[in-house]
């Protein structure tokens, strides 16, 4: 899921760079920020889980990190300031930010039932 502000920035970045992709950083170099790349620039492997799409861009996370976050709804937002130095939005003076909230018992049950 993404806020309207995040979707607007994604559209702007797509106009400049073409198709995009996201990978939720695990905290090594750039904290735990969603990193935005031109599609295909970051090679994802069998250890990465595609969680879905935001603004038509696939969103990935390492499977070990997913184990910690699988019971939360992730919401990609935008805030003012410089983010990860490898992420495309850095030069825009904005950065993507992942907000989260635990799924309710009803949402967890719905996911288990498929």
One Martini backbone bead per residue (centre of mass of N, CA, C, O) as a GRO file, in nm:
protein
  114
    1UNK     BB    1   0.102   0.033   0.016
    2UNK     BB    2   0.016   0.383  -0.067
    3UNK     BB    3   0.036   0.698  -0.078
    4UNK     BB    4  -0.031   0.967  -0.262
    5UNK     BB    5   0.254   1.090  -0.241
    6UNK     BB    6   0.403   0.838  -0.337
    7UNK     BB    7   0.260   0.807  -0.612
    8UNK     BB    8   0.352   1.079  -0.725
    9UNK     BB    9   0.657   1.022  -0.711
   10UNK     BB   10   0.656   0.773  -0.885
   11UNK     BB   11   0.554   0.911  -1.143
   12UNK     BB   12   0.792   1.106  -1.166
   13UNK     BB   13   1.015   0.887  -1.180
   14UNK     BB   14   0.905   0.742  -1.430
   15UNK     BB   15   0.936   0.986  -1.625
   16UNK     BB   16   1.259   0.986  -1.585
   17UNK     BB   17   1.330   0.638  -1.563
   18UNK     BB   18   1.098   0.460  -1.575
   19UNK     BB   19   1.078   0.175  -1.465
   20UNK     BB   20   1.026   0.032  -1.140
   21UNK     BB   21   1.168  -0.052  -0.812
   22UNK     BB   22   1.151  -0.225  -0.490
   23UNK     BB   23   1.347  -0.231  -0.175
   24UNK     BB   24   1.362  -0.335   0.142
   25UNK     BB   25   1.561  -0.238   0.364
   26UNK     BB   26   1.770  -0.388   0.630
   27UNK     BB   27   2.000  -0.152   0.738
   28UNK     BB   28   2.291  -0.129   0.643
   29UNK     BB   29   2.304   0.172   0.484
   30UNK     BB   30   1.971   0.289   0.481
   31UNK     BB   31   1.826   0.149   0.671
   32UNK     BB   32   1.456   0.103   0.664
   33UNK     BB   33   1.419   0.163   0.351
   34UNK     BB   34   1.274   0.224   0.061
   35UNK     BB   35   1.409   0.130  -0.244
   36UNK     BB   36   1.465   0.304  -0.553
   37UNK     BB   37   1.467   0.166  -0.888
   38UNK     BB   38   1.541   0.071  -1.170
   39UNK     BB   39   1.440  -0.165  -1.349
   40UNK     BB   40   1.685  -0.423  -1.289
   41UNK     BB   41   1.923  -0.301  -1.114
   42UNK     BB   42   1.825  -0.500  -0.902
   43UNK     BB   43   1.904  -0.812  -0.798
   44UNK     BB   44   1.694  -1.069  -0.752
   45UNK     BB   45   1.625  -1.346  -0.544
   46UNK     BB   46   1.533  -1.634  -0.362
   47UNK     BB   47   1.538  -1.433  -0.091
   48UNK     BB   48   1.309  -1.280  -0.229
   49UNK     BB   49   1.001  -1.100  -0.177
   50UNK     BB   50   0.702  -1.040  -0.332
   51UNK     BB   51   0.446  -0.824  -0.209
   52UNK     BB   52   0.403  -0.635  -0.469
   53UNK     BB   53   0.251  -0.320  -0.566
   54UNK     BB   54   0.360   0.021  -0.648
   55UNK     BB   55   0.287   0.198  -0.902
   56UNK     BB   56   0.368  -0.074  -1.076
   57UNK     BB   57   0.588  -0.152  -0.867
   58UNK     BB   58   0.784  -0.367  -0.742
   59UNK     BB   59   0.795  -0.526  -0.406
   60UNK     BB   60   1.072  -0.602  -0.196
   61UNK     BB   61   1.195  -0.867   0.034
   62UNK     BB   62   1.357  -1.025   0.252
   63UNK     BB   63   1.267  -1.317   0.402
   64UNK     BB   64   1.374  -1.254   0.690
   65UNK     BB   65   1.226  -0.983   0.717
   66UNK     BB   66   0.939  -1.087   0.661
   67UNK     BB   67   0.908  -1.249   0.926
   68UNK     BB   68   0.875  -0.980   1.097
   69UNK     BB   69   0.638  -0.834   0.888
   70UNK     BB   70   0.387  -1.034   0.821
   71UNK     BB   71   0.187  -0.882   1.055
   72UNK     BB   72   0.198  -0.627   0.858
   73UNK     BB   73   0.121  -0.319   0.734
   74UNK     BB   74   0.249  -0.162   0.454
   75UNK     BB   75   0.337   0.197   0.419
   76UNK     BB   76   0.412   0.408   0.169
   77UNK     BB   77   0.591   0.708   0.203
   78UNK     BB   78   0.655   1.070   0.228
   79UNK     BB   79   0.940   1.275   0.303
   80UNK     BB   80   1.135   1.509   0.401
   81UNK     BB   81   1.444   1.455   0.271
   82UNK     BB   82   1.718   1.259   0.284
   83UNK     BB   83   1.802   0.950   0.186
   84UNK     BB   84   1.909   0.715   0.016
   85UNK     BB   85   2.186   0.715  -0.196
   86UNK     BB   86   2.048   0.483  -0.401
   87UNK     BB   87   1.789   0.637  -0.427
   88UNK     BB   88   1.609   0.820  -0.659
   89UNK     BB   89   1.474   1.047  -0.458
   90UNK     BB   90   1.718   1.205  -0.331
   91UNK     BB   91   1.721   1.460  -0.540
   92UNK     BB   92   1.420   1.567  -0.440
   93UNK     BB   93   1.409   1.602  -0.113
   94UNK     BB   94   1.313   1.305  -0.068
   95UNK     BB   95   1.156   1.019   0.109
   96UNK     BB   96   1.105   0.709   0.167
   97UNK     BB   97   0.857   0.548   0.388
   98UNK     BB   98   0.790   0.301   0.629
   99UNK     BB   99   0.489   0.204   0.744
  100UNK     BB  100   0.319   0.046   1.030
  101UNK     BB  101   0.074  -0.216   1.106
  102UNK     BB  102  -0.104  -0.426   1.260
  103UNK     BB  103  -0.290  -0.674   1.213
  104UNK     BB  104  -0.578  -0.786   1.252
  105UNK     BB  105  -0.743  -1.062   1.332
  106UNK     BB  106  -0.916  -1.059   1.075
  107UNK     BB  107  -0.683  -1.025   0.871
  108UNK     BB  108  -0.527  -1.280   0.950
  109UNK     BB  109  -0.755  -1.480   0.887
  110UNK     BB  110  -0.790  -1.406   0.589
  111UNK     BB  111  -0.498  -1.489   0.507
  112UNK     BB  112  -0.520  -1.790   0.596
  113UNK     BB  113  -0.773  -1.852   0.401
  114UNK     BB  114  -0.730  -1.675   0.123
   0.00000   0.00000   0.00000
